[in-house]
Amino acid sequence: MRDTTLRYTDILSLGILSLCILSLCVLCSATTAFAQSAADRRAQIDELMEKSNPKADDWQTEIDHSHAKHQMKDLGKALAKHLEKGADLSQGVTPFFAADAKLHRLRPKVLDIAHEANPGVRRTSVPDASRPTQPPIIALKELIAPLNKPRNLRFAFKITSVHPGETEGYYDTSVLYQVYANVNDGGSSPSGIQQNATWLVSWRPGHDPDHPLIQSIRLQRFEEITTAGALFTDCTASVIPPDETWKAQMALGGEYWYGRVDAVGELNFLGHEGVAVGDVNNDDLDDVYVAAGNGLPNRLYIQQPDGSTRDTAYDAGMPWLDPTKGVLLVDIDNDDDQDLLLAMGPTIVYCQNDGKGVFTPFRKLRAGTDAAFYSLSAADYDNDGDLDIYGCRYVKQQYGLSIPMPFHDANNGPPNHLLRNDGAAGFKDVTREVGLHVNNSRFSLAASWSDFDNDGDLDLYVANDFGRNNLYRNDGGTFVDIAPEAGVEDQAAGMGVAWSDIDLDGDLDLHVANMFSSAGQRIAYQTRFKASAGEGIRKELQHHTLGNALFRNNDDGTFEDIGEVAGIRMGRWSWGAKTIDINNDAYDDIIAPNGFLTNARKDDL
Amino acid sequence: MNTGASWSGRERHCAFLNLQDNTFVDISAVAQLDFLDDGRALAVTDWDGDGDLDLWLRNRTGPQLRFMRNDDASGHHWVALKLRGKTCNHDAIGARVEIFAGGKRLVRELRAGDGYMAQSSKWMHFGLGTADRIDKIVVRWPGAETQTLDGPEVDRRYKLTQGASEFATVAPRNITIKAAPAPDVKTPSATRVVLRVPLPLSSSLLEKLQPAAPSDDRPRLINLWAHWCAPCVAELTEFAKHAGQFNAANLSLVLRSVDKPEDHTAARRLFKSKILPFATKDASPGEATDFAFETIDKATLDVLDALIGHVLNKPGKMALPTSLLVDKNGQIQIIYLGPVSTKQLLADAATYGQHPEQHHDRSPFPGRWYYGMKRNFRGLAKDLLDRGHRKEAQHFARLWKQRQKRTR
């Protein structure tokens, strides 16, 4: 990474950003030219923000952050050592605190019961506004009291903001605290406990500059969740027998396959391969089709009566080796079986089902540019009785042309397309005809249809990376992008869309998966950051790192983002976040699978 | 990526429980969903039909797929519906179903494709909380009529065909899917990379990488080794023990030590004492073999590194030992990172490069390629030029120009 030439504070600044990206591109041009997708660039930016040496610049708060981070981590280790190995608590934690340090009660005596059982949830209702009075040892002892005799103990801390104090060396940090452990009180089922908290930690200089001391901890929020018995259990090996094929392909991931397959025509293994559930052989049991990366065959796992599966990709006629992204199982020709749509490069391959789960490629659907299709979403937008297809496109694939500009509001991406199903006549690209060509040059990763205004036709939300999203209202077959008026532009790193009535008020609300970057938040909220660019751009850049959004439908054509109060922002890089009622209580919960690129080197912890 | 670093990697999946008051609580860890996988798509289905929603998680990292069984023991009631359209699209995608139960109105739409690159089950699943009866169900078929039906019994699965006056019950399933996490798999130590498109080498490079007994029309195996590399020596010894077979199979060996000049004496000594005797023994009396000690110059090694880096899109990937199977037309067919068995080699030499238009089955796995692909000769030429290999760069630039001319 050639970040030494960059001024740390300028990394997000637009001009320098483009320079930095271009220079990276030129410097590693030949070997990586066609690997430099926009996703790579986003990763570079994140990496630059996270890894640049703050000392190379006078970005004092980031130095403070790095010290505070290490101190918190080591405090966690001291707590773990006490809980797991019986080490003396006082001796372990005292070095982290100023002699006169005072803390709030870190585990308040009075907590609201927010959810009765499995999981049981108890939490604070308001931040503690009192003056902290507890000695550290007492507050910590109370905090970890329920973690008695823990197994799988895990402390985690994340610092989301740094506020310099009046005097040098004194500063405050917002810290997300989380601990998890299995505790078994002799019962038969394993029980788990998880504590989440937000702490406002004040620091003062220590004996040496790298080890500041905690002066006080104020409690902003505390939640304690307990389970008796598992909520979810990994049964992968029961459903897909881990035979040689599994071990050779699916058990290994992109971190293995990257650099082990001829890369001709395809990028790195960035993991953009989809999954579709559907009953492909009409036996009333769901099956699963799994797209795979370059040189690895797609798989079709057919469910057997006992819940296990049989991989029929080879029998079913589609062991495609081409890198495949979005996949859908839908009845395109209304003959009552599930046909298969595959996003393979710039083509959507439509395979017909013979009714027994054997597929034959039938049509190649292409539209517009040579850019690859990502997520696919099907719906009958014109209510004519058959399913139409919307395909998202993310990057133009000409080498080096996929640089999102400007980073926070990129408008130079490839167009998405709506393909109208005209039955026997095939598909027609109607993007322009229906008005979906408006605001259609973003970096789109996902889209989902919903009749959010309950007028009988399906509207479309598109999540775009590097900028604004679209909400295309369907007005009887033509579309208008009403994202700004509706308040759902959500200018950020959009990755996933999920519609759901989360508050049971009868209309559909909207969850948008984004990127939560604590580094970005720390930097982007400093007044110095982009001071020259003006408040507008600063706000937009700040929003980019905020995390997931939850838009509550006001049932009047507008939405309100309640992500912050709802407490769902911190979903990291959320990708396929989805609403799902995990405990059948009628209220949809949220699961956010995430993480971008994990590789062999372990310096990203 | 090319440096092998991680970006926002090892991040744990998140799960948030809806507390029914527009707030949520993070239950990632207690829900056992906080995997460190690089997560992407998530598809939801009541796979085992037991009345709660299970998960298929599609990851970038291994395991690429996880099945998570939902162990909900809340005792809450539920109902699941599978719709079939007649006049509307037969999947009934876009249908809006409202269930009135326990004083609540539950609204769901059926869709194909949401989250990120995912499609969930077409069974519409409704958690009903403590409500043990359904007052009514209103189905608005996409672009068609709205139907109101009496609520069927809870905790069951039903099918409904557009226009039908009642639900059809689906028999309950009584199966148990056992807990069995995706097992950890040891990363294979060697990789055999079959090139999807063979890579033609320049005559000058082929000249430099001649076997001991030069011959133009034989496939050859270029093997890079070092005297300090135990797997290399073991592999070479294996080759030597089968020297006669290589001859019989008409496969030339081009053995090149990558040892530093100051180590050449030691490497030569090891080769002569530990490897060569096996070759002499295995060959028929008087038969010449390709077993000879030869070194590779720095420039040639750098060219090979550039070629391998280009094919794998990962520079600096060359391992020791590394072998290249070059067919009789001078094209790289297979790159072996790490040791390869003689048996595999001889089988590959007999297969790859024997038929000029071999397109399918060029991958670690059997399968079919949908697209034909062209190699980026221009990018390769540029890389070689940047590395100072003008002659090699010209070779690929020429290939690129030839192709341009052909397409025009």
Interface residues (C-beta under 8 A of the other chain):
Chain A: M1 C28 S29 A30 T31 T32 A33 F34 A35 D40 A43 Q44 D46 E47 A114 H115 A117 N118 P119 V121 R123 R154 Q178 Y180 G192 I193 Q194 N196 E223 I225 T226 T227 G229 A230 L231 F232 T233 D234 C235 T236 A237 S238 V239 I240 P242 K247 A248 Q249 M250 A251 L252 G253 G254 E255 Y256 Y258 G259 R260 V261 D262 A263 V264 G265 L267 N268 F269 L270 G271 H272 E273 G274 V275 A276 V277 G278 D279 D284 D286 V288 V290 A291 A292 G295 L296 P297 Q303 P305 D306 G307 S308 Y314 M318 P319 W320 L321 D322 K325 G326 V327 L328 L329 V330 D331 N334 D335 D336 Q338 M344 G345 T347 V349 P361 Y374 S375 L376 S377 A378 A379 D380 N383 D384 G385 D386 L387 Y399 L445 A446 A447 S448 W449 S450 D451 N454 G456 D457 L458 M495 G496 V497 A498 W499 S500 D501 I502 D503 L504 G506 D507 L508 A513 M515 S517 R552 I562 V565 A566 G567 I568 M570 G571 R572 W573 S574 W575 G576 A577 K578 I580 D581 I582 N583 N584 D585 A586 Y587 D588 D589 I590 I591 A592 P593 N594 G595 F596 L597 T598 N599 A600 R601 K602 D603 D604 L605
Chain B: M1 N2 T3 G4 A5 S6 W7 S8 G9 R10 E11 R12 H13 C14 A15 F16 L17 N18 L19 Q20 N22 T23 F24 V25 D26 I27 S28 A29 V30 A31 Q32 L33 D34 F35 L36 D37 D38 G39 R40 A41 L42 A43 V44 T45 W47 D48 G51 D52 L53 L55 W56 L57 R58 N59 R60 T61 G62 P63 Q64 L65 R66 F67 M68 R69 N70 D71 D72 A73 S74 H76 H77 W78 K82 R84 G85 T87 C88 N89 H90 D91 I93 G94 R96 E98 G102 K104 R105 L106 V107 R108 E109 R111 A112 G113 D114 G115 Y116 M117 A118 Q119 S120 S121 K122 W123 H125 F126 G127 L128 G129 R140 P142 G143 A144 V170 I175 T176 I177 K178 A179 A180 P181 A182 P183 V185 T187 P188 T191 V193 V194 L195 R196 V197 G309 H310 V311 L312 N313 K314 P315 K317 L337 R362 S363 P364 F365 P366 G367 R368 W369 Y370 Y371 M373 K374 R375 N376 G379 L380 K382 D383 L384 D386
